[in-house]
Amino acid sequence: MHLSAHARFLRTRHALAVRLLAAVGLVALSPAWALAQSATALAVDREVTGSLAEGGADSYTVDLGEGYFVHGTADQKTVDVVVTIYNDEGEIVGKFDGPPRGYEPFQFESKAAGTYRIEIAPFEDQTGEYTLRLRRAEPIASTPEARVDQLMVAYDDPRTPGGVVAVVKDGELAFAKAYGSANLTFGIPFEIDTRTNIGSTTKQFTAYAILLLAEQGKLDIDDDIREYIPELPDFGETVTIRHLLTHTSGYREFLNTLAMSGRRLDRGDSIDRDELIAIVQHQPTLQNSPGAEWNYNNTAFGLLATTVERISGETFPDWMADNVFHPLGMNDTFVRKNPAELIERRAEGYAPTENGGYQIARDLGGSTGAGGIYTTIPDLAKWVRNYRTGQLGSPAIFEQMSTPYVLTNGKPTGYGFGLFIDELRGLKRIQHGGADTAHRSMVMYFPELDAAVITQSNNATFLGTISDAVATAFFEDSMEPKPTEDTDAQATNEDTEFDPTAFDAESFDALAGRFELEEAPGFVLRFWRDGDTLMGQATGQPEFEIVPIAPNKFKITVVDASITFNLGDTGTAESIILHQNGDHPAKRLEEEAWAPDADALAAYTGRYFSEELETFYTIALEDDHLVIRHRRFDDVKLSPNSEHEFTGGFPVATVAFETDETGHATAFIAGNGRARDIRFERVD
């Protein structure tokens, strides 16, 4: 499924909104470039060993021509490292911070000839040893097929969980190639026809099932969902099937809700499908008025699968096999009933371990409808062909699925029924990715080309950028020219050329502040200056660095995203736009961040109980900050936001306290984005 939050259990640190483990971009001058004077030169396939002291960093160089592809690995023996790549102008061209042990892969491309520096620094002042190896330094491939080999080099090893990349054109497989292992225990290689868990890519199949039933007159998508699942509570507003299909129902998202209760999904804790209904029954009110807010929701698609069962009298796996998979000839496609069900010739899922190896990652339970489908590349090619032909159902079904839903306030969501609708460099794209505990999946379709890119992997650290790069390799001739940083600067600053090296860091003070996303109330982006370094942080997430690409536009160094600051008449920023998979406006919050002392923080300490989650939390004072504790997950640090409100991390991202007349806390409201407004009462 689309498990941004749960992927963080597997250590996807430094992500703004759950996207990537690393980003490659062209950004900002670093004063640390002076360290290159003492850097060690690297040669391909020559391993070097290093030892990091607290606060230290090692530098290595490699001379490259223009248009080179570079791939390497840092083996994190006893220290968690961050790998940063600089060009010879001191600009960051890549930053990589993935698993805390084992191999930290990195790869980048040289846009200009010169000396590139690879900096190895410890994460959070750790100390220890590592080894570094440059595995490839070669011209960027001139053919799409060879380019895919470069993109998949980190997974092209029989000792590594791998994956498969495919391109479909005019309904037929035009390219398909597998890499790495499907099963490390038995040394079984990944094949094109390996059955793989596609996670949330499943949602389009569930949506199609609902629309087939609607076409047969067995339901109407504007029916109240309680007509089919009457045990769902009446919240005073009608939740329809359409609301479930479009992630606008207002129901609690079950995976994030269970995580807040202490359920460790990363450790294979069991989830039963019946819990989805129970979670909705326990929530006191809807999280939003139906149709008013888009909030990605796995509960909704689980309930849709139950709806299919209630109407048909069959299990969802059996109904899908008889009515969807087999009619399309998708005979290697199955809905896995539960994580214990045997699926022959399947890829086992793997996540990195603390000691640098891999461990089996059990599939999520309770995922039916929202995830749980195992399929193959040839079968997915047949599915994509049906987009165009309407062999099953009618062409009107895909038209409905690929039409963005419009919220009650008139704003389109960019999501139809089980599918995202957007553009990639001017090409309309219809797509949905998926992530179970370890498996990763993407199916993206370009209707103007009748072409698709499909990626599958059983590796929890599989890079989400690969699908876009494959599409670019095969279809770039049909795309708009790729924007450059100069283009960004001119678009932001009209005719004035911008030199990032001349940017005055102190001028950022007029832009710094706190900004709340209009489409996600409570999600705040904060920006500030730390000396000459410009920093940002999003609600419930780690700090990140930003760098200038125009006077009022900045690139986030760790994800493919940027921020534009909109200036008012006074020269200060009144609002911002977050550019990440679309444009997301945010308005300045005028109040200053709250900074309570230890005595003030002590008023919040105590033990709290949630009747809804049937679980206890402890709020404790540790040094100069609060932490939230639960016996099943690590302490979460709470950082002051505004008065009585704190920002945490996963699984508790926000905490807002209620106090009595003496100022002591009596309760708090907790949330993590997909599940929010959960009440905890003080019990001591």
WOCOR-V363081 format. One record per helix or strand of 2 or more residues. SS is the DSSP state (2 for helix, 1 for strand). FROM is the first residue (numbers start at 0). LEN is the number of residues. Records with the same first field share a line. If there is no record, write none. Layout:
# WOCOR-V363081
SS = FROM-LEN / FROM-LEN
This chain:
# WOCOR-V363081
2 = 3-7 / 30-8 / 122-3 / 143-8 / 152-3 / 198-17 / 224-3 / 240-5 / 253-7 / 264-3 / 273-9 / 297-15 / 315-13 / 376-13 / 394-7 / 465-13 / 484-9 / 499-3 / 504-6 / 597-5
1 = 21-2 / 26-3 / 39-2 / 47-5 / 56-8 / 67-9 / 80-6 / 90-6 / 101-8 / 113-9 / 127-12 / 162-7 / 171-8 / 180-3 / 187-2 / 194-3 / 333-2 / 349-3 / 357-3 / 372-3 / 419-5 / 426-9 / 439-7 / 450-7 / 512-5 / 523-7 / 532-6 / 542-8 / 552-4 / 560-7 / 572-7 / 582-7 / 605-5 / 614-8 / 624-6 / 632-8 / 644-5 / 651-8 / 664-7 / 677-5
